[in-house]
Amino acid sequence: MSPAPVFPEGFLWGAATAAHQIEGSPLADGAGPSIWTRFAHTPGMMLNGDTGDVACDHYHRWKDDVKLMRELGLKAYRFSVSWSRILPEGTGRVNQAGLDFYSNLVDELLANGIEPLLTLYHWDLPAALDDRGGWLNPDIADWFAEYARVLYRALDGRVKKWVTLNEPWVVTDGGYLHGALAPGHRSKFEAPIASHNLMRAHGAAVKAYREIGQHEIGLVVNIEPKYPASDSAQDAAAVRRAHAYMNEQYLHPALLGHYPPELKEIFGEAWPEWPAEDYDLIQQKLDFVGINYYTRSVTKAAESYPLNTGVVRQPLGTYTETGWEVFPQGLTDLLLWFKQTYGDLPVYITENGAAFFDPPTADVDETGQRRVRDPLRIDYLRKHLGAIHDAIQAGVDIRGYMLWSFLDNLEWSLGYSKRFGMVHVNYGTQERTPKDSARWYSQVIQSHGRKL
Ligand SMILES: N#[N+]C[C@@H]1[C@@H](O)[C@H](O)[C@@H](O)[C@@H]2O[C@H]12
C-alpha cells in the first residue's frame, strides 16, 4: 500500500468559476454589454441558442453560493470580474454598483475563511471597446491597465492573489483565428496582433500593480503536452509547431522576453516584427503562473490551418464529454517541462476538471436527499491530484489547486450542454446539489490530500 500523499503546508485547495459563465444579469445595475452578451444574442453562435442572461443566477445567489463553498470546506475561490460591470464603456466612468458587487463578494468570502483569487480578464471584453478595435487596437494595453487600477485600489489587501489574463491562447485561437468564440473573427492576420496586444496589456497591468498593489500577481495559461503520433520527422516537426503555438506563445514572452521562432514559421507573412520596447513591457516580474490543465494531444503532421497538425484519437483512451482524453501523466510531464524551461516560479493549478454526463435534474436517494453520482469525475480528479503530487515530489513548486468548476455553468458557445461542476445546477429551478465529487473533494481538503 503506497503511503498517503502529503501536500505542502499551505497548499491552497479551492475551486474556480468565471463571471460570464455563472453570474447572469449581464446588464444589471448599470453594467455595459460585453462581447459575450452580443455573441450569445447573435443567431447561430451558441448551441441551443443558450445565453448568459441567467446562467447560474450567481449575481443574485452569491451569498448562498459562498455559504455552500464554506460547507464544502473550500479554502480558496478563483473568480473573474466582468470588466463592463466596472467600466460600462470599458474606460472612463466607474459603475459603483458593479464595484460594490465584487467588493461584497470578496468580503463574504473572507468572512467565511475563503481566500479570493481574482482574474481581471476571463474573455468578456466590454462591447464598447470591441467597437474601438478591442484586442486589435494597441491602445487596449492602456485601457486594461486603467481597469486594473480601479480594482487594485478598491480591493487589493482583501484580494492578495491577482491574475491578469485567463488563457490568452483561447482568446485569440477561438476569438480571432477560428471564430468559434467571441468576437467571432477568422483571420490569420488578426490572431498574432490580438495575442501580442493581450500580452502587452498583461504587462501593463502587472506594471500598474507594482505601483499600487502590495501582494501577488500572475498570468493564467492553458497548456497541454504534445506527444508525437509516430517517430517520423514530420510528426516531430508537427509537435514542435503545436507546442510553440499553444504552450510557448504566451509563457515565452512573459517569462523569457521573446517568442518561440516557430510562430514566424506558422504565421509567415502574418507574423509582424514587434518593437523591442514591447518585450520590455510584456516581461514583467511575476509572483506565480497559473496553469489550466485538461488533456494532452497526440500530434501528427496533417493539413490544417495554420498549424498543419492533427490530433490522433487514442483507441484505448478514455474521453470526456468535450472529447478530451483523460491523461493525468500529461500534467506531471507538463509541470516538469515548465520547471525545466522557466525555473522555480511558483505554480497554481488554476483549472482542472472534466465534463462527464450528469443528469439535468438531481436524483433523489433512499433518504429523500437530492444526489448526483459522478464516479468518472472523482476518478479524473483523484488521478490528476496524484499527478500533481508526483510533480511536487519531483521538485515543482506547486502552491494550490482550483478545481474547474465550482458550479455547472455556461460552457461558452457550447451553452449548458457540458457540465464541469462539482456542484450540480438545475437550470430550471437554480437548485444547487453537491455532486458525489464535491463530497469527495471535501474529504480531500479536510485531510490535506491524504484521502485521495
Ligand atoms: N472547455 N472548458 C472548460 C474551461 C472553460 O469553461 C473555462 O472558462 C476556461 O478557462 C478553460 O477552458 C476551460
The ligand as an SDF file (V2000), in Angstrom:
LIG
                    3D

 13 14  0  0  0  0  0  0  0  0999 V2000
  -13.8380   23.9980  -22.0270 N   0  0  0  0  0  0  0  0  0  0  0  0
  -13.7850   24.1170  -20.9910 N   0  0  0  0  0  0  0  0  0  0  0  0
  -13.7290   24.2250  -19.6110 C   0  0  0  0  0  0  0  0  0  0  0  0
  -12.9970   25.5250  -19.1460 C   0  0  0  0  0  0  0  0  0  0  0  0
  -13.7740   26.7810  -19.5130 C   0  0  0  0  0  0  0  0  0  0  0  0
  -15.1150   26.6910  -19.0340 O   0  0  0  0  0  0  0  0  0  0  0  0
  -13.0390   27.9300  -18.8300 C   0  0  0  0  0  0  0  0  0  0  0  0
  -13.7640   29.1590  -18.9410 O   0  0  0  0  0  0  0  0  0  0  0  0
  -11.6800   28.1410  -19.4960 C   0  0  0  0  0  0  0  0  0  0  0  0
  -10.8920   28.9580  -18.6270 O   0  0  0  0  0  0  0  0  0  0  0  0
  -10.9650   26.8280  -19.7980 C   0  0  0  0  0  0  0  0  0  0  0  0
  -11.4060   26.1430  -20.9090 O   0  0  0  0  0  0  0  0  0  0  0  0
  -11.6170   25.5870  -19.7430 C   0  0  0  0  0  0  0  0  0  0  0  0
  1  2  3  0
  2  3  1  0
  3  4  1  0
  4  5  1  0
  4 13  1  0
  5  6  1  0
  5  7  1  0
  7  8  1  0
  7  9  1  0
  9 10  1  0
  9 11  1  0
 11 12  1  0
 11 13  1  0
 12 13  1  0
M  CHG  1   2   1
M  END
$$$$
